[in-house]
């Protein structure tokens, strides 16, 4: 890779200000639990997290995960007017088609996304949600405290500039044992046992705990229930109804469950927290301070070095920022962003206020 000419912070700021339609404006800094502790290239962090430039991803995994989570959230929230799975699926399909039209209009010279594949991914997500409910219904004695709740916590007490912000899938209270559990659902293409292996230092879950406990002192979290479902290898056939497809998926899971329970594609595990609370956890505080520094450093190419260990990921995909990174004249970045189909992430917004809960009896 050719060496890049480093600009001083002032000149890069000037360049960013001169970009059209807010493309050069920075996002409000906020730390997200899933990204703390994951090593990353600082230059990529600047492009992605500080400036919010990204290539719209048409990855199937995103569609599967988003509809799976949404259907479960609607069920757990006990929505008074619960929409049918078909109508949720229909809404997602309409939104997908809107995004594709928008993408084609913005980037007429780039290959169009494969919408058929994405539609099948949506059907798969819906089928997974139904299968999960069938195999792991929430025990009747569990009280639901929160569903898809966004939270924020300032970190001034541990000298970290930006706040930490995140959204928890589900929080439940077990009155029999007076324990509060964070429930985290994941869809995966891999063996659930590998994903479920309880990491002794899972920063994402520890930060969710810090967020929750600071706003709900009467319900301190006891641990995490990890719900993991492996995606089946079967896809919806042409003209197959959602009902028939879900039935085939369900049979696939039943068969796998029975044939070898140790390799089941569905797994639920309970993991109690064993680490100290955030303010006493020196290792986690150190990671947060480091992440906070990357969020607030001056946006200079000199202070955001490159780390070529991250140029190719584990699946062999190249870093999407490679063209920008290799361009030794950043004045040409704007043209690269337009040509390669980049989009600007919208400004973060502060989460809604957390509703008060009753004290458990
Ligand atoms: S191409 Fe490599 S060095 Fe450049 S931003 Fe991406 S990961 Fe970093």
Boltz pocket constraint, residues with backbone or C-beta under 6 A from the ligand:
constraints:
  - pocket:
      binder: B
      contacts: [[A, 41], [A, 42], [A, 43], [A, 44], [A, 305], [A, 306], [A, 307], [A, 308], [A, 310], [A, 311], [A, 312], [A, 319], [A, 320], [A, 321], [A, 322], [A, 325]]
      max_distance: 6.0
